[in-house]
Amino acid sequence: MFHEHQIAKDSQLKQIKRLFDDWTGLKKLAKDIRKEISPLISNENEKTTNMIKKFEEDLRVYTNELKKRDFYYYKTGVSESKKKLTLVGEEIAEFDQKLIDYGYNAQKFGNPDLITNSIK
């Protein structure tokens, strides 16, 4: 187009051709890199899936164990129950942080639905 209207100089045409060649090379490089890292991504996705499943199981166990603690049956006094509930709050905060981390990883690997059961 530039050449037909004689507005472009030869140096500009060479620069445009070089940029086009660079762009084509970059697209090919991206395709090769994607092909190279796809097994690694798949492996990490599988690890994340397994970690989320284990996390869900840990949550189920924790919930069941929580119902067996002393303060659940009012066997401890008020002050002792408050102390134990504070510790439970810290444990729940740890689970929340794991939930955030696993949710980020699930979303990063294109599986945000994996973590929905844990959120419930």
KOLPA-974320 format. One record per residue (C-alpha): residue number from 0; residue in one letter; x negated, z, y negated. Coordinates in nm, 2 decimals, m for minus. Example, Ala and Ser with C-alpha at 12.3 -4.5 7.8 and 13.67 -1.06 7.14 Angstrom:
<site 0; "a"; <m1.23; 0.78; 0.45>>,
<site 1; "s"; <m1.37; 0.71; 0.11>>,
***
This chain:
<site 0; "m"; <0.00; 0.00; 0.00>>,
<site 1; "f"; <m0.27; 0.09; m0.24>>,
<site 2; "h"; <m0.48; m0.21; m0.14>>,
<site 3; "e"; <m0.19; m0.45; m0.20>>,
<site 4; "h"; <m0.13; m0.34; m0.55>>,
<site 5; "q"; <m0.51; m0.31; m0.61>>,
<site 6; "i"; <m0.49; 0.04; m0.75>>,
<site 7; "a"; <m0.71; 0.21; m0.50>>,
<site 8; "k"; <m1.09; 0.19; m0.50>>,
<site 9; "d"; <m1.28; 0.14; m0.18>>,
<site 10; "s"; <m1.41; 0.50; m0.19>>,
<site 11; "q"; <m1.05; 0.62; m0.21>>,
<site 12; "l"; <m0.95; 0.40; 0.08>>,
<site 13; "k"; <m1.24; 0.53; 0.29>>,
<site 14; "q"; <m1.14; 0.89; 0.20>>,
<site 15; "i"; <m0.78; 0.83; 0.30>>,
<site 16; "k"; <m0.89; 0.68; 0.63>>,
<site 17; "r"; <m1.13; 0.97; 0.69>>,
<site 18; "l"; <m0.85; 1.22; 0.62>>,
<site 19; "f"; <m0.61; 1.03; 0.85>>,
<site 20; "d"; <m0.88; 1.04; 1.12>>,
<site 21; "d"; <m0.94; 1.41; 1.06>>,
<site 22; "w"; <m0.57; 1.48; 1.09>>,
<site 23; "t"; <m0.55; 1.28; 1.42>>,
<site 24; "g"; <m0.85; 1.47; 1.55>>,
<site 25; "l"; <m0.70; 1.80; 1.45>>,
<site 26; "k"; <m0.37; 1.72; 1.63>>,
<site 27; "k"; <m0.57; 1.63; 1.94>>,
<site 28; "l"; <m0.77; 1.94; 1.92>>,
<site 29; "a"; <m0.46; 2.16; 1.88>>,
<site 30; "k"; <m0.31; 1.99; 2.19>>,
<site 31; "d"; <m0.62; 2.06; 2.39>>,
<site 32; "i"; <m0.64; 2.42; 2.28>>,
<site 33; "r"; <m0.28; 2.47; 2.36>>,
<site 34; "k"; <m0.34; 2.33; 2.71>>,
<site 35; "e"; <m0.64; 2.56; 2.75>>,
<site 36; "i"; <m0.48; 2.88; 2.64>>,
<site 37; "s"; <m0.14; 2.83; 2.80>>,
<site 38; "p"; <m0.24; 3.01; 3.12>>,
<site 39; "l"; <m0.37; 3.30; 2.91>>,
<site 40; "i"; <m0.04; 3.32; 2.72>>,
<site 41; "s"; <0.16; 3.30; 3.04>>,
<site 42; "n"; <m0.05; 3.59; 3.19>>,
<site 43; "e"; <0.00; 3.81; 2.88>>,
<site 44; "n"; <0.37; 3.73; 2.88>>,
<site 45; "e"; <0.39; 3.85; 3.24>>,
<site 46; "k"; <0.19; 4.16; 3.15>>,
<site 47; "t"; <0.43; 4.23; 2.86>>,
<site 48; "t"; <0.73; 4.18; 3.09>>,
<site 49; "n"; <0.59; 4.43; 3.34>>,
<site 50; "m"; <0.50; 4.68; 3.07>>,
<site 51; "i"; <0.86; 4.66; 2.94>>,
<site 52; "k"; <1.01; 4.71; 3.28>>,
<site 53; "k"; <0.79; 5.01; 3.34>>,
<site 54; "f"; <0.88; 5.14; 3.00>>,
<site 55; "e"; <1.25; 5.11; 3.08>>,
<site 56; "e"; <1.19; 5.30; 3.40>>,
<site 57; "d"; <1.00; 5.57; 3.22>>,
<site 58; "l"; <1.29; 5.60; 2.97>>,
<site 59; "r"; <1.54; 5.64; 3.26>>,
<site 60; "v"; <1.32; 5.91; 3.42>>,
<site 61; "y"; <1.27; 6.09; 3.09>>,
<site 62; "t"; <1.65; 6.09; 3.02>>,
<site 63; "n"; <1.72; 6.24; 3.36>>,
<site 64; "e"; <1.44; 6.49; 3.33>>,
<site 65; "l"; <1.57; 6.59; 2.98>>,
<site 66; "k"; <1.90; 6.70; 3.13>>,
<site 67; "k"; <1.71; 6.94; 3.36>>,
<site 68; "r"; <1.53; 7.12; 3.09>>,
<site 69; "d"; <1.61; 7.48; 3.01>>,
<site 70; "f"; <1.75; 7.43; 2.66>>,
<site 71; "y"; <2.00; 7.18; 2.80>>,
<site 72; "y"; <2.18; 7.47; 2.98>>,
<site 73; "y"; <2.13; 7.72; 2.69>>,
<site 74; "k"; <1.91; 7.94; 2.91>>,
<site 75; "t"; <1.66; 7.99; 2.63>>,
<site 76; "g"; <1.73; 8.15; 2.30>>,
<site 77; "v"; <1.80; 7.97; 1.97>>,
<site 78; "s"; <1.44; 8.00; 1.84>>,
<site 79; "e"; <1.29; 7.89; 2.17>>,
<site 80; "s"; <1.53; 7.60; 2.20>>,
<site 81; "k"; <1.44; 7.48; 1.85>>,
<site 82; "k"; <1.07; 7.48; 1.94>>,
<site 83; "k"; <1.14; 7.29; 2.26>>,
<site 84; "l"; <1.36; 7.04; 2.07>>,
<site 85; "t"; <1.08; 6.98; 1.82>>,
<site 86; "l"; <0.86; 6.89; 2.11>>,
<site 87; "v"; <1.13; 6.66; 2.25>>,
<site 88; "g"; <1.15; 6.50; 1.91>>,
<site 89; "e"; <0.78; 6.42; 1.92>>,
<site 90; "e"; <0.81; 6.28; 2.27>>,
<site 91; "i"; <1.10; 6.06; 2.15>>,
<site 92; "a"; <0.89; 5.94; 1.85>>,
<site 93; "e"; <0.62; 5.83; 2.10>>,
<site 94; "f"; <0.88; 5.63; 2.29>>,
<site 95; "d"; <1.00; 5.48; 1.97>>,
<site 96; "q"; <0.65; 5.37; 1.88>>,
<site 97; "k"; <0.61; 5.21; 2.22>>,
<site 98; "l"; <0.95; 5.04; 2.18>>,
<site 99; "i"; <0.83; 4.89; 1.85>>,
<site 100; "d"; <0.50; 4.77; 2.00>>,
<site 101; "y"; <0.67; 4.62; 2.31>>,
<site 102; "g"; <0.94; 4.46; 2.10>>,
<site 103; "y"; <0.68; 4.30; 1.88>>,
<site 104; "n"; <0.49; 4.17; 2.19>>,
<site 105; "a"; <0.82; 4.04; 2.34>>,
<site 106; "q"; <0.91; 3.86; 2.03>>,
<site 107; "k"; <0.56; 3.72; 1.99>>,
<site 108; "f"; <0.58; 3.56; 2.34>>,
<site 109; "g"; <0.93; 3.43; 2.28>>,
<site 110; "n"; <1.12; 3.68; 2.48>>,
<site 111; "p"; <1.29; 3.92; 2.24>>,
<site 112; "d"; <1.57; 3.97; 2.49>>,
<site 113; "l"; <1.34; 4.16; 2.72>>,
<site 114; "i"; <1.34; 4.47; 2.51>>,
<site 115; "t"; <1.72; 4.49; 2.45>>,
<site 116; "n"; <1.79; 4.71; 2.75>>,
<site 117; "s"; <1.53; 4.96; 2.63>>,
<site 118; "i"; <1.69; 4.97; 2.28>>,
<site 119; "k"; <2.02; 5.08; 2.43>>,
***
